[in-house]
């Protein structure tokens, strides 16, 4: 297991976990969110291939509607 931070909370994940796997495992919706890893935005087309590393800091932002 490796440790990462997701929205400032420590999370243990399997080695070689992709961003897509993290989203599924943490039960985040796959639509309407943006993800940054170590303050770098990861485009959605790269989520399947972007492997998370020990001590990565992930920020997941959910879009909200309103006016």
C-alpha positions in Angstrom: 0.0 0.0 0.0 1.1 3.6 -0.6 -0.2 6.7 1.0 -1.6 9.7 -0.8 -3.6 12.7 0.2 -7.0 13.3 -1.3 -8.5 16.7 -0.5 -6.1 16.9 2.5 -7.1 13.5 3.9 -4.6 10.6 4.0 -5.7 7.6 1.9 -4.1 4.2 1.4 -4.2 2.9 -2.1 -2.7 0.0 -4.0 0.6 0.6 -5.9 0.0 1.4 -9.6 -3.4 2.9 -8.9 -4.6 5.2 -11.7 -6.6 8.4 -11.2 -9.6 6.5 -12.7 -9.3 3.7 -10.2 -9.0 6.2 -7.3 -12.2 7.9 -8.4 -14.0 4.6 -8.5 -12.6 3.4 -5.2 -13.4 6.6 -3.4 -16.9 6.8 -4.9 -16.5 10.2 -6.6 -18.7 10.8 -9.6 -16.8 10.5 -12.8 -18.6 13.5 -14.4 -18.5 17.1 -13.2 -15.2 16.9 -11.4 -11.7 18.2 -12.0 -8.5 16.6 -10.6 -5.2 18.0 -9.8 -2.2 15.9 -8.7 0.5 17.9 -7.0 -1.1 21.1 -8.2 -1.1 20.0 -11.8 -4.4 19.5 -13.5 -4.8 16.0 -15.0 -7.0 16.1 -18.1 -9.8 13.5 -18.0 -8.4 11.8 -21.1 -5.3 10.9 -19.1 -7.0 9.5 -16.0 -6.7 5.9 -17.0 -3.0 6.2 -17.7 -1.9 8.5 -14.9 -0.4 6.4 -12.1 -0.4 7.8 -8.6 2.8 7.7 -6.5 3.6 7.7 -2.8 2.9 11.1 -1.1 1.0 12.5 -4.1 -1.5 15.3 -3.2 -4.7 15.0 -5.1 -7.3 17.8 -5.2 -10.8 16.8 -6.5 -13.1 19.6 -7.2 -16.8 19.0 -7.9 -18.6 21.5 -10.2 -21.7 23.0 -8.8 -24.6 24.6 -10.6 -26.3 27.8 -9.5 -26.5 31.4 -10.2 
